[in-house]
Amino acid sequence: MENFQQIQQGENENINVRMTTANEEMAQKNRNIIVRLLDVFKHCAEQGHRDDGVPSIDTDDYVNLGNFKAAVASHARYDHVLRKHLESAADSSYATYLSKYAQTDMTQVLLEHMQDGVLKELRHQSGRFLYSISADEVTDSSNTEQLAVVIRSVGPTGDIRERLLEYCDLESMTGESVADALMDCLSRHGLSLEDCRGQTYDGAANMSGKFRGAQAVIAQIQPLAVYHHCSSHKLNLALNSTSSVTEFRVMIENVKRLGIFFNYSPKRTHILQTILEKANPPIAKKKVV
């Protein structure tokens, strides 16, 4: 009764207000934990990691923990938020956010954040957002065929920007399947095929074919998306062809031996540096490798 009177008189908070405040504090606490774990996970994701063992705060034995959990345990020794979190993790009903499933979720969160940043950067230009696509097949560690999708656009100052957007799983390697994967990727990221002005792939039949290649399927929908054979693949084909020419192989071998001749002798390297400085003074500022 006394508590009721205090609430009515404004001397005490209503239970709903207190519950809302408590929920907000819990939500903020969880955000602080997730932010720290994401920071650790981002660092480990760049190096690869395992997922063995449980982090222990008061020990230096991180063997078989894996990079992520070992880093979490190390950070927790100096971060009171992570420390309290790991101490509470002994309660099985408490979410630890350390499992392989949580790490998978973190990977997805970081991926979506990266993709949002890429699209925001590419769209930062005046007028209508026009772009071209570049794609190539790759195989991941599980021997699964994927398609690496790159978006190319022109920045506000005329600079060319190319950014990797996504790796798409491929059900098959036919031109229709590759085109479907490309168009699905563009659609999911809010990119209209009407704004596409170019396609760049290798010269494989499933990509460059005039009738059933991926470029042909997309060109039927958007004729302004002109196909260009990838310059790097063209160069690779040219080098493969020239390697069959005896004179070319001899020239490459001589250049290789010339580099070895100077690289394995500091004295010869110094002589070369001196001669280059006399012939071209600006070279003096650069180190001969």
RAMOGI-V429022 format. One record per residue. N is the residue number from 1. RES is the residue in three letters. D_LAST is the distance of its C-alpha to the last C-alpha in Angstrom with 2 decimals. Layout:
n;res;d_last
N;RES;D_LAST
N;RES;D_LAST
//
This chain:
n;res;d_last
1;MET;86.47
2;GLU;85.09
3;ASN;81.54
4;PHE;82.89
5;GLN;84.55
6;GLN;81.39
7;ILE;79.43
8;GLN;82.16
9;GLN;82.23
10;GLY;78.46
11;GLU;78.16
12;ASN;76.14
13;GLU;73.62
14;ASN;74.68
15;ILE;73.42
16;ASN;71.61
17;VAL;69.72
18;ARG;68.78
19;MET;67.63
20;THR;65.53
21;THR;63.93
22;ALA;63.29
23;ASN;61.70
24;GLU;59.44
25;GLU;58.39
26;MET;57.70
27;ALA;55.68
28;GLN;53.60
29;LYS;53.11
30;ASN;51.88
31;ARG;49.51
32;ASN;48.02
33;ILE;47.57
34;ILE;46.03
35;VAL;43.57
36;ARG;42.34
37;LEU;42.20
38;LEU;40.33
39;ASP;37.71
40;VAL;37.29
41;PHE;37.39
42;LYS;34.75
43;HIS;32.37
44;CYS;33.30
45;ALA;33.24
46;GLU;29.50
47;GLN;29.17
48;GLY;32.20
49;HIS;35.33
50;ARG;38.47
51;ASP;42.01
52;ASP;43.82
53;GLY;46.15
54;VAL;47.53
55;PRO;45.88
56;SER;47.48
57;ILE;47.13
58;ASP;48.13
59;THR;45.92
60;ASP;42.34
61;ASP;42.78
62;TYR;40.88
63;VAL;40.57
64;ASN;41.20
65;LEU;41.63
66;GLY;38.59
67;ASN;35.94
68;PHE;38.23
69;LYS;41.34
70;ALA;39.54
71;ALA;37.88
72;VAL;41.32
73;ALA;42.95
74;SER;40.37
75;HIS;40.77
76;ALA;44.54
77;ARG;44.66
78;TYR;43.82
79;ASP;45.06
80;HIS;48.87
81;VAL;49.03
82;LEU;47.10
83;ARG;48.97
84;LYS;52.36
85;HIS;51.26
86;LEU;50.35
87;GLU;53.53
88;SER;55.54
89;ALA;53.82
90;ALA;56.24
91;ASP;58.83
92;SER;58.47
93;SER;59.79
94;TYR;56.96
95;ALA;53.95
96;THR;50.78
97;TYR;48.26
98;LEU;46.20
99;SER;47.19
100;LYS;45.06
101;TYR;47.19
102;ALA;46.43
103;GLN;42.70
104;THR;43.11
105;ASP;44.92
106;MET;42.16
107;THR;39.62
108;GLN;41.89
109;VAL;42.34
110;LEU;38.60
111;LEU;38.16
112;GLU;40.95
113;HIS;39.63
114;MET;36.18
115;GLN;37.88
116;ASP;40.15
117;GLY;37.21
118;VAL;35.47
119;LEU;38.72
120;LYS;39.46
121;GLU;36.14
122;LEU;36.57
123;ARG;40.17
124;HIS;39.40
125;GLN;40.14
126;SER;43.19
127;GLY;45.72
128;ARG;45.87
129;PHE;43.06
130;LEU;41.72
131;TYR;38.93
132;SER;37.56
133;ILE;36.72
134;SER;33.97
135;ALA;34.54
136;ASP;33.43
137;GLU;34.90
138;VAL;33.24
139;THR;34.63
140;ASP;34.69
141;SER;34.93
142;SER;38.69
143;ASN;38.23
144;THR;39.72
145;GLU;38.93
146;GLN;37.77
147;LEU;36.93
148;ALA;34.03
149;VAL;35.36
150;VAL;33.21
151;ILE;34.89
152;ARG;33.54
153;SER;35.15
154;VAL;34.82
155;GLY;34.76
156;PRO;37.15
157;THR;34.67
158;GLY;33.80
159;ASP;30.58
160;ILE;30.16
161;ARG;30.35
162;GLU;29.87
163;ARG;30.89
164;LEU;31.63
165;LEU;35.35
166;GLU;36.57
167;TYR;36.56
168;CYS;39.98
169;ASP;41.69
170;LEU;42.92
171;GLU;46.33
172;SER;45.67
173;MET;43.21
174;THR;45.66
175;GLY;45.00
176;GLU;47.91
177;SER;46.67
178;VAL;43.16
179;ALA;44.72
180;ASP;47.12
181;ALA;44.34
182;LEU;42.45
183;MET;45.63
184;ASP;46.64
185;CYS;43.29
186;LEU;43.63
187;SER;47.27
188;ARG;46.65
189;HIS;44.24
190;GLY;46.64
191;LEU;44.75
192;SER;47.23
193;LEU;46.57
194;GLU;48.34
195;ASP;45.34
196;CYS;42.84
197;ARG;41.61
198;GLY;39.04
199;GLN;38.04
200;THR;34.78
201;TYR;34.66
202;ASP;33.52
203;GLY;35.74
204;ALA;37.70
205;ALA;41.45
206;ASN;42.27
207;MET;39.96
208;SER;40.27
209;GLY;43.74
210;LYS;46.03
211;PHE;49.06
212;ARG;48.23
213;GLY;44.52
214;ALA;43.48
215;GLN;42.71
216;ALA;46.20
217;VAL;47.94
218;ILE;46.33
219;ALA;46.89
220;GLN;50.59
221;ILE;50.79
222;GLN;48.44
223;PRO;48.19
224;LEU;45.90
225;ALA;43.10
226;VAL;41.57
227;TYR;39.44
228;HIS;36.00
229;HIS;34.07
230;CYS;30.75
231;SER;27.98
232;SER;25.49
233;HIS;28.15
234;LYS;28.79
235;LEU;25.17
236;ASN;25.32
237;LEU;28.58
238;ALA;27.24
239;LEU;24.33
240;ASN;26.93
241;SER;29.15
242;THR;26.68
243;SER;25.60
244;SER;29.09
245;VAL;28.50
246;THR;27.75
247;GLU;25.92
248;PHE;23.54
249;ARG;22.79
250;VAL;22.23
251;MET;19.79
252;ILE;17.70
253;GLU;17.87
254;ASN;16.84
255;VAL;13.68
256;LYS;12.93
257;ARG;13.86
258;LEU;11.88
259;GLY;8.54
260;ILE;10.28
261;PHE;11.59
262;PHE;8.63
263;ASN;6.89
264;TYR;10.41
265;SER;11.32
266;PRO;10.59
267;LYS;13.14
268;ARG;11.71
269;THR;8.29
270;HIS;10.78
271;ILE;12.91
272;LEU;10.51
273;GLN;9.79
274;THR;13.61
275;ILE;14.53
276;LEU;12.65
277;GLU;14.35
278;LYS;17.60
279;ALA;17.38
280;ASN;16.41
281;PRO;16.99
282;PRO;15.69
283;ILE;12.11
284;ALA;12.84
285;LYS;12.77
286;LYS;9.20
287;LYS;6.22
288;VAL;3.81
289;VAL;0.00
//
